[in-house]
Amino acid sequence: MEERLITCINCPVGCRVSVKMEGGEILSVTGNTCPRGDKYARQEVVMPMRMVTAVVPLSDGRPLSVKTRTPIPKKDIAACMKALSETKISAPVKAGDVVCADVCGTGVDVIATRDAE
């Protein structure tokens, strides 16, 4: 039996969650104080997911903050950042506009987090 200890990041409590596995199957999740901790721990041991936030330059050199609309697999973060470094964006941009569609084939769009005129 394998046991993985994870610190839940869903809220400020930061529960230390224990996930017991055997043969790649989750047997139990303990230590969480809410259902979100259970869900997070199960996801984290199977396929860790993360939101990506970054700043990319507009064509005139001003910075534009961006983020993934939803979390992407942790393994794809480096490729996402590379794709963003190659992205060319021109103003005007509105918060929520897609600046990089389906980043790295994840099915997740990268969106602007603020307006830029």
Contacts in CASP RR format, 6 or more apart in sequence:
PFRMAT RR
TARGET T0000
AUTHOR 0000-0000-0000
METHOD contacts of the structure
MODEL  1
MEERLITCINCPVGCRVSVKMEGGEILSVTGNTCPRGDKYARQEVVMPMR
MVTAVVPLSDGRPLSVKTRTPIPKKDIAACMKALSETKISAPVKAGDVVC
ADVCGTGVDVIATRDAE
1 20 0 8 1.000
1 21 0 8 1.000
1 22 0 8 1.000
1 27 0 8 1.000
2 20 0 8 1.000
2 21 0 8 1.000
2 22 0 8 1.000
2 23 0 8 1.000
2 24 0 8 1.000
3 18 0 8 1.000
3 19 0 8 1.000
3 20 0 8 1.000
3 21 0 8 1.000
4 18 0 8 1.000
4 19 0 8 1.000
4 21 0 8 1.000
4 45 0 8 1.000
5 16 0 8 1.000
5 17 0 8 1.000
5 18 0 8 1.000
5 19 0 8 1.000
6 16 0 8 1.000
6 17 0 8 1.000
6 18 0 8 1.000
6 19 0 8 1.000
6 40 0 8 1.000
6 41 0 8 1.000
6 44 0 8 1.000
6 45 0 8 1.000
7 14 0 8 1.000
7 15 0 8 1.000
7 16 0 8 1.000
7 17 0 8 1.000
8 14 0 8 1.000
8 15 0 8 1.000
8 16 0 8 1.000
8 17 0 8 1.000
8 32 0 8 1.000
8 36 0 8 1.000
8 37 0 8 1.000
8 40 0 8 1.000
8 41 0 8 1.000
9 40 0 8 1.000
10 34 0 8 1.000
10 36 0 8 1.000
10 37 0 8 1.000
10 40 0 8 1.000
11 34 0 8 1.000
11 36 0 8 1.000
13 33 0 8 1.000
15 31 0 8 1.000
15 32 0 8 1.000
15 33 0 8 1.000
15 37 0 8 1.000
16 31 0 8 1.000
17 29 0 8 1.000
17 30 0 8 1.000
17 31 0 8 1.000
17 32 0 8 1.000
17 37 0 8 1.000
17 38 0 8 1.000
17 40 0 8 1.000
17 41 0 8 1.000
18 28 0 8 1.000
18 29 0 8 1.000
18 30 0 8 1.000
18 31 0 8 1.000
19 26 0 8 1.000
19 28 0 8 1.000
19 29 0 8 1.000
19 41 0 8 1.000
19 42 0 8 1.000
19 44 0 8 1.000
19 45 0 8 1.000
20 26 0 8 1.000
20 27 0 8 1.000
20 28 0 8 1.000
20 29 0 8 1.000
20 30 0 8 1.000
21 27 0 8 1.000
21 45 0 8 1.000
26 42 0 8 1.000
26 45 0 8 1.000
26 46 0 8 1.000
29 37 0 8 1.000
29 38 0 8 1.000
29 41 0 8 1.000
29 42 0 8 1.000
32 38 0 8 1.000
32 40 0 8 1.000
32 41 0 8 1.000
43 49 0 8 1.000
47 73 0 8 1.000
47 74 0 8 1.000
48 73 0 8 1.000
48 74 0 8 1.000
48 75 0 8 1.000
49 71 0 8 1.000
49 72 0 8 1.000
49 73 0 8 1.000
49 74 0 8 1.000
50 71 0 8 1.000
50 72 0 8 1.000
50 74 0 8 1.000
50 77 0 8 1.000
51 67 0 8 1.000
51 68 0 8 1.000
51 70 0 8 1.000
51 71 0 8 1.000
51 72 0 8 1.000
52 67 0 8 1.000
52 68 0 8 1.000
52 72 0 8 1.000
52 77 0 8 1.000
52 80 0 8 1.000
52 81 0 8 1.000
52 110 0 8 1.000
53 65 0 8 1.000
53 66 0 8 1.000
53 67 0 8 1.000
53 68 0 8 1.000
53 113 0 8 1.000
54 65 0 8 1.000
54 66 0 8 1.000
54 67 0 8 1.000
54 81 0 8 1.000
54 84 0 8 1.000
54 110 0 8 1.000
55 63 0 8 1.000
55 64 0 8 1.000
55 65 0 8 1.000
55 66 0 8 1.000
56 63 0 8 1.000
56 64 0 8 1.000
56 66 0 8 1.000
56 84 0 8 1.000
56 85 0 8 1.000
56 87 0 8 1.000
56 89 0 8 1.000
56 99 0 8 1.000
57 63 0 8 1.000
57 64 0 8 1.000
57 89 0 8 1.000
58 64 0 8 1.000
58 89 0 8 1.000
58 90 0 8 1.000
58 91 0 8 1.000
58 93 0 8 1.000
58 116 0 8 1.000
59 88 0 8 1.000
59 89 0 8 1.000
59 90 0 8 1.000
59 91 0 8 1.000
60 91 0 8 1.000
62 91 0 8 1.000
62 116 0 8 1.000
64 89 0 8 1.000
64 93 0 8 1.000
64 99 0 8 1.000
64 112 0 8 1.000
64 114 0 8 1.000
64 116 0 8 1.000
65 112 0 8 1.000
65 113 0 8 1.000
65 114 0 8 1.000
66 84 0 8 1.000
66 99 0 8 1.000
66 100 0 8 1.000
66 110 0 8 1.000
66 111 0 8 1.000
66 112 0 8 1.000
66 113 0 8 1.000
67 110 0 8 1.000
67 111 0 8 1.000
67 113 0 8 1.000
68 80 0 8 1.000
68 103 0 8 1.000
68 108 0 8 1.000
68 109 0 8 1.000
68 110 0 8 1.000
68 111 0 8 1.000
69 108 0 8 1.000
69 109 0 8 1.000
69 110 0 8 1.000
69 111 0 8 1.000
70 108 0 8 1.000
71 108 0 8 1.000
72 80 0 8 1.000
72 103 0 8 1.000
72 104 0 8 1.000
72 106 0 8 1.000
72 108 0 8 1.000
73 106 0 8 1.000
76 103 0 8 1.000
76 104 0 8 1.000
76 106 0 8 1.000
79 104 0 8 1.000
80 103 0 8 1.000
80 104 0 8 1.000
80 106 0 8 1.000
80 110 0 8 1.000
83 100 0 8 1.000
83 103 0 8 1.000
83 104 0 8 1.000
84 100 0 8 1.000
84 103 0 8 1.000
84 110 0 8 1.000
87 99 0 8 1.000
87 100 0 8 1.000
87 110 0 8 1.000
89 99 0 8 1.000
89 112 0 8 1.000
91 116 0 8 1.000
91 117 0 8 1.000
92 115 0 8 1.000
92 116 0 8 1.000
92 117 0 8 1.000
93 99 0 8 1.000
93 112 0 8 1.000
93 115 0 8 1.000
93 116 0 8 1.000
94 112 0 8 1.000
94 115 0 8 1.000
95 111 0 8 1.000
95 112 0 8 1.000
95 113 0 8 1.000
95 114 0 8 1.000
95 115 0 8 1.000
96 111 0 8 1.000
96 112 0 8 1.000
96 113 0 8 1.000
97 111 0 8 1.000
97 112 0 8 1.000
98 109 0 8 1.000
98 110 0 8 1.000
98 111 0 8 1.000
99 110 0 8 1.000
99 111 0 8 1.000
99 112 0 8 1.000
100 109 0 8 1.000
100 110 0 8 1.000
101 109 0 8 1.000
102 108 0 8 1.000
102 109 0 8 1.000
103 109 0 8 1.000
103 110 0 8 1.000
END
